[in-house]
């Protein structure tokens, strides 16, 4: 075997073989370290994305729950006002307690139905939002 300057290379074969293997091993270690760094970086990015999505989902759920509570409170206040007005008006119009009771029962039933419908609609909205956010997390 010849060196670069043309002289004979008297290095034994096994030493040359060991040097080749050391170079291959060093190259392999570099590749493994680079792969580990890439894998760790990808994992960190995935964790950050999951944390952001979870925070967004929690914020959306909290906002929807607050909206539901506000809507229910407003509906209850409106119902109470309507019941009071109806009782006062019916009290003026009729002296019969049966008429007052019937009107109050009808108003209460209507109010309960409205509250139930509003709550169900809001629950459906929450479920849809959660499903959409969950699909975003999966993707």
Backbone as CSV, one residue per row, in Angstrom:
resi,resn,N_x,N_y,N_z,CA_x,CA_y,CA_z,C_x,C_y,C_z
1,UNK,0.841,-1.174,0.000,0.000,0.000,0.000,0.886,1.236,0.000
2,UNK,0.465,2.271,-0.697,1.253,3.498,-0.833,0.604,4.635,-0.052
3,UNK,1.418,5.560,0.450,0.908,6.767,1.094,0.626,7.812,0.034
4,UNK,0.202,8.999,0.457,-0.105,10.042,-0.515,1.140,10.562,-1.230
5,UNK,2.244,10.545,-0.544,3.466,11.062,-1.181,4.200,9.987,-1.992
6,UNK,3.582,8.811,-2.092,4.152,7.778,-2.958,5.043,6.789,-2.258
7,UNK,5.381,7.012,-1.011,6.229,6.054,-0.313,5.413,4.838,0.128
8,UNK,6.104,3.790,0.429,5.422,2.568,0.867,4.902,2.757,2.283
9,UNK,3.694,2.253,2.488,3.083,2.309,3.818,3.302,0.963,4.474
10,UNK,4.117,0.986,5.536,4.469,-0.269,6.200,3.569,-0.552,7.410
11,UNK,2.481,0.201,7.564,1.570,-0.015,8.692,0.912,-1.376,8.528
12,UNK,0.916,-2.165,9.590,0.291,-3.495,9.490,-1.208,-3.378,9.158
13,UNK,-1.685,-4.437,8.552,-3.085,-4.453,8.095,-4.054,-4.252,9.247
14,UNK,-3.836,-4.920,10.353,-4.807,-4.845,11.445,-4.900,-3.446,12.035
15,UNK,-3.767,-2.681,12.006,-3.829,-1.299,12.504,-4.669,-0.449,11.553
16,UNK,-4.483,-0.648,10.253,-5.294,0.091,9.281,-6.780,-0.278,9.454
17,UNK,-7.027,-1.562,9.693,-8.407,-2.013,9.883,-9.023,-1.361,11.124
18,UNK,-8.261,-1.307,12.223,-8.748,-0.680,13.460,-9.028,0.802,13.218
19,UNK,-8.158,1.476,12.471,-8.374,2.898,12.188,-9.635,3.095,11.352
20,UNK,-9.870,2.225,10.383,-11.105,2.306,9.591,-12.338,2.105,10.478
21,UNK,-12.245,1.111,11.349,-13.386,0.838,12.229,-13.624,1.984,13.214
22,UNK,-12.529,2.614,13.693,-12.688,3.771,14.581,-13.393,4.910,13.848
23,UNK,-13.015,5.119,12.588,-13.654,6.182,11.796,-15.136,5.845,11.586
24,UNK,-15.436,4.595,11.245,-16.828,4.187,11.069,-17.600,4.345,12.376
25,UNK,-16.980,3.954,13.485,-17.637,4.072,14.781,-17.907,5.537,15.121
26,UNK,-16.934,6.387,14.879,-17.108,7.821,15.142,-18.237,8.387,14.284
27,UNK,-18.236,8.015,12.996,-19.316,8.470,12.117,-20.668,7.960,12.616
28,UNK,-20.714,6.716,13.043,-21.957,6.143,13.560,-22.438,6.856,14.811
29,UNK,-21.507,7.192,15.709,-21.879,7.906,16.936,-22.452,9.274,16.583
30,UNK,-21.841,9.953,15.626,-22.346,11.270,15.216,-23.762,11.137,14.660
31,UNK,-23.985,10.139,13.835,-25.317,9.937,13.262,-26.338,9.657,14.364
32,UNK,-25.982,8.797,15.309,-26.897,8.465,16.402,-27.201,9.701,17.248
33,UNK,-26.187,10.498,17.557,-26.407,11.709,18.358,-27.325,12.670,17.615
34,UNK,-27.095,12.847,16.317,-27.956,13.732,15.523,-29.387,13.196,15.509
35,UNK,-29.563,11.891,15.347,-30.908,11.306,15.354,-31.590,11.506,16.710
36,UNK,-30.840,11.324,17.791,-31.403,11.530,19.131,-31.831,12.978,19.306
37,UNK,-31.006,13.920,18.852,-31.362,15.342,18.958,-32.626,15.631,18.153
38,UNK,-32.726,15.071,16.959,-33.919,15.281,16.128,-35.149,14.697,16.813
39,UNK,-35.039,13.479,17.348,-36.180,12.843,18.025,-36.616,13.666,19.238
40,UNK,-35.657,14.126,20.040,-36.000,14.928,21.224,-36.674,16.238,20.811
41,UNK,-36.153,16.865,19.745,-36.763,18.108,19.260,-38.200,17.872,18.807
42,UNK,-38.432,16.797,18.071,-39.788,16.482,17.613,-40.705,16.214,18.803
43,UNK,-40.205,15.493,19.804,-41.026,15.220,20.988,-41.376,16.506,21.724
44,UNK,-40.411,17.413,21.859,-40.663,18.688,22.538,-41.715,19.488,21.768
45,UNK,-41.592,19.519,20.446,-42.574,20.243,19.623,-43.963,19.628,19.794
46,UNK,-44.046,18.282,19.786,-45.348,17.624,19.972,-45.939,17.957,21.343
47,UNK,-45.113,17.946,22.379,-45.597,18.258,23.727,-46.115,19.690,23.780
48,UNK,-45.375,20.622,23.162,-45.812,22.024,23.145,-47.148,22.144,22.419
49,UNK,-47.283,21.465,21.277,-48.539,21.525,20.522,-49.686,20.957,21.352
50,UNK,-49.462,19.821,22.019,-50.510,19.211,22.844,-50.907,20.155,23.982
51,UNK,-49.916,20.790,24.629,-50.219,21.709,25.722,-51.052,22.886,25.209
52,UNK,-50.661,23.439,24.061,-51.406,24.576,23.496,-52.836,24.162,23.167
53,UNK,-53.000,22.993,22.555,-54.351,22.540,22.188,-55.190,22.300,23.436
54,UNK,-54.600,21.687,24.459,-55.336,21.438,25.701,-55.756,22.766,26.341
55,UNK,-54.853,23.738,26.355,-55.189,25.051,26.924,-56.331,25.687,26.130
56,UNK,-56.261,25.601,24.802,-57.328,26.170,23.965,-58.656,25.467,24.254
57,UNK,-58.630,24.139,24.348,-59.860,23.388,24.631,-60.426,23.797,25.991
58,UNK,-59.573,23.900,26.997,-60.042,24.278,28.337,-60.635,25.688,28.308
59,UNK,-59.960,26.604,27.619,-60.470,27.978,27.544,-61.825,28.001,26.835
60,UNK,-61.938,27.264,25.739,-63.214,27.222,25.008,-64.316,26.640,25.885
61,UNK,-64.010,25.562,26.593,-65.017,24.947,27.467,-65.423,25.916,28.579
62,UNK,-64.450,26.603,29.179,-64.769,27.563,30.246,-65.648,28.686,29.695
63,UNK,-65.303,29.195,28.515,-66.100,30.270,27.919,-67.529,29.791,27.650
64,UNK,-67.655,28.585,27.114,-68.996,28.055,26.817,-69.788,27.857,28.105
65,UNK,-69.148,27.349,29.147,-69.844,27.159,30.430,-70.282,28.505,30.996
66,UNK,-69.414,29.514,30.916,-69.776,30.847,31.407,-70.965,31.393,30.611
67,UNK,-70.936,31.200,29.295,-72.053,31.653,28.465,-73.338,30.929,28.868
68,UNK,-73.249,29.632,29.101,-74.426,28.865,29.528,-74.967,29.424,30.845
69,UNK,-74.088,29.659,31.801,-74.522,30.173,33.104,-75.177,31.543,32.939
70,UNK,-74.560,32.408,32.148,-75.124,33.745,31.934,-76.499,33.652,31.277
71,UNK,-76.620,32.800,30.258,-77.904,32.652,29.572,-78.962,32.118,30.528
72,UNK,-78.614,31.134,31.326,-79.584,30.574,32.276,-80.003,31.632,33.291
73,UNK,-79.047,32.409,33.791,-79.378,33.460,34.766,-80.300,34.502,34.133
74,UNK,-79.973,34.902,32.901,-80.823,35.887,32.219,-82.223,35.329,32.003
75,UNK,-82.306,34.073,31.577,-83.630,33.467,31.349,-84.412,33.393,32.664
76,UNK,-83.752,33.021,33.737,-84.441,32.934,35.031,-84.938,34.316,35.471
77,UNK,-84.100,35.333,35.299,-84.510,36.690,35.675,-85.714,37.131,34.838
78,UNK,-85.644,36.875,33.529,-86.764,37.227,32.646,-88.026,36.480,33.080
79,UNK,-87.876,35.210,33.402,-89.034,34.420,33.827,-89.633,34.989,35.102
80,UNK,-88.794,35.332,36.057,-89.301,35.879,37.317,-90.038,37.192,37.057
81,UNK,-89.451,38.044,36.228,-90.105,39.313,35.906,-91.448,39.063,35.220
82,UNK,-91.475,38.149,34.256,-92.717,37.842,33.538,-93.766,37.293,34.509
83,UNK,-93.347,36.391,35.387,-94.297,35.821,36.346,-94.861,36.917,37.249
84,UNK,-94.010,37.794,37.722,-94.482,38.873,38.594,-95.454,39.778,37.843
85,UNK,-95.095,40.134,36.610,-95.981,40.998,35.817,-97.313,40.302,35.557
86,UNK,-97.246,39.036,35.181,-98.473,38.292,34.894,-99.335,38.195,36.151
87,UNK,-98.717,37.912,37.277,-99.491,37.801,38.527,-100.141,39.131,38.856
88,UNK,-99.410,40.211,38.693,-99.971,41.527,39.005,-101.112,41.861,38.050
89,UNK,-100.886,41.635,36.734,-101.925,41.949,35.744,-103.151,41.070,35.961
90,UNK,-102.940,39.764,36.173,-104.063,38.855,36.383,-104.767,39.203,37.689
91,UNK,-104.012,39.634,38.686,-104.607,40.055,39.949,-105.539,41.234,39.760
92,UNK,-105.150,42.127,38.840,-106.035,43.256,38.560,-107.265,42.822,37.765
93,UNK,-107.011,41.875,36.808,-108.109,41.513,35.907,-109.095,40.550,36.543
94,UNK,-108.627,39.697,37.404,-109.533,38.673,37.933,-109.368,38.583,39.437
95,UNK,-110.441,38.411,40.070,-110.396,38.222,41.520,-110.432,36.747,41.882
96,UNK,-110.621,35.917,40.875,-110.679,34.474,41.123,-109.254,33.927,41.263
97,UNK,-108.930,33.252,42.374,-107.581,32.693,42.551,-107.269,31.574,41.548
98,UNK,-108.290,30.897,41.047,-108.063,29.805,40.088,-107.433,30.344,38.814
99,UNK,-107.905,31.490,38.338,-107.349,32.096,37.121,-105.875,32.442,37.343
100,UNK,-105.573,32.999,38.492,-104.179,33.368,38.801,-103.301,32.125,38.813
101,UNK,-103.749,31.085,39.451,-102.965,29.845,39.537,-102.732,29.257,38.146
102,UNK,-103.783,29.218,37.329,-103.650,28.665,35.971,-102.647,29.483,35.162
103,UNK,-102.738,30.800,35.224,-101.825,31.656,34.462,-100.397,31.459,34.950
104,UNK,-100.202,31.426,36.256,-98.861,31.229,36.815,-98.302,29.876,36.396
105,UNK,-99.104,28.833,36.444,-98.645,27.495,36.039,-98.250,27.492,34.565
106,UNK,-99.063,28.111,33.723,-98.754,28.162,32.292,-97.445,28.917,32.055
107,UNK,-97.299,30.047,32.719,-96.068,30.839,32.549,-94.853,30.046,33.033
108,UNK,-94.966,29.393,34.164,-93.850,28.606,34.692,-93.496,27.467,33.738
109,UNK,-94.490,26.793,33.201,-94.227,25.700,32.257,-93.520,26.231,31.006
110,UNK,-94.000,27.343,30.483,-93.360,27.929,29.296,-91.912,28.308,29.606
111,UNK,-91.689,28.897,30.748,-90.337,29.310,31.131,-89.428,28.088,31.283
112,UNK,-89.926,27.055,31.933,-89.120,25.841,32.110,-88.766,25.233,30.752
113,UNK,-89.727,25.199,29.844,-89.456,24.661,28.508,-88.391,25.491,27.800
114,UNK,-88.504,26.811,27.894,-87.514,27.684,27.256,-86.130,27.455,27.860
115,UNK,-86.047,27.375,29.177,-84.748,27.142,29.840,-84.165,25.801,29.409
116,UNK,-84.976,24.772,29.385,-84.497,23.441,28.987,-83.987,23.471,27.543
117,UNK,-84.731,24.117,26.656,-84.306,24.187,25.249,-82.988,24.951,25.130
118,UNK,-82.873,26.068,25.822,-81.634,26.855,25.768,-80.458,26.036,26.303
119,UNK,-80.653,25.375,27.423,-79.573,24.563,28.004,-79.187,23.419,27.058
120,UNK,-80.165,22.762,26.467,-79.857,21.670,25.533,-79.083,22.175,24.319
121,UNK,-79.492,23.323,23.787,-78.769,23.895,22.644,-77.331,24.207,23.035
122,UNK,-77.148,24.788,24.203,-75.790,25.115,24.649,-74.965,23.855,24.902
123,UNK,-75.588,22.822,25.436,-74.871,21.552,25.639,-74.435,20.965,24.297
124,UNK,-75.317,21.025,23.302,-74.949,20.537,21.969,-73.778,21.338,21.421
125,UNK,-73.796,22.652,21.621,-72.678,23.490,21.168,-71.390,23.072,21.864
126,UNK,-71.442,22.843,23.168,-70.248,22.415,23.905,-69.736,21.085,23.366
127,UNK,-70.632,20.133,23.148,-70.220,18.820,22.645,-69.569,18.954,21.271
128,UNK,-70.167,19.760,20.401,-69.597,19.952,19.061,-68.218,20.595,19.165
129,UNK,-68.076,21.606,20.010,-66.780,22.272,20.174,-65.742,21.286,20.694
130,UNK,-66.115,20.484,21.684,-65.169,19.511,22.244,-64.770,18.488,21.188
131,UNK,-65.719,18.017,20.388,-65.402,17.036,19.345,-64.465,17.651,18.312
132,UNK,-64.748,18.886,17.901,-63.879,19.551,16.914,-62.482,19.737,17.480
133,UNK,-62.393,20.172,18.728,-61.075,20.356,19.344,-60.354,19.023,19.497
134,UNK,-61.082,17.973,19.827,-60.450,16.652,19.953,-59.904,16.195,18.610
135,UNK,-60.630,16.463,17.531,-60.132,16.086,16.209,-58.894,16.887,15.856
136,UNK,-58.834,18.146,16.291,-57.631,18.953,16.062,-56.454,18.331,16.793
137,UNK,-56.702,17.860,18.028,-55.620,17.214,18.794,-55.154,15.948,18.089
138,UNK,-56.100,15.164,17.567,-55.733,13.910,16.902,-54.914,14.193,15.661
139,UNK,-55.324,15.204,14.899,-54.579,15.536,13.668,-53.239,16.080,14.055
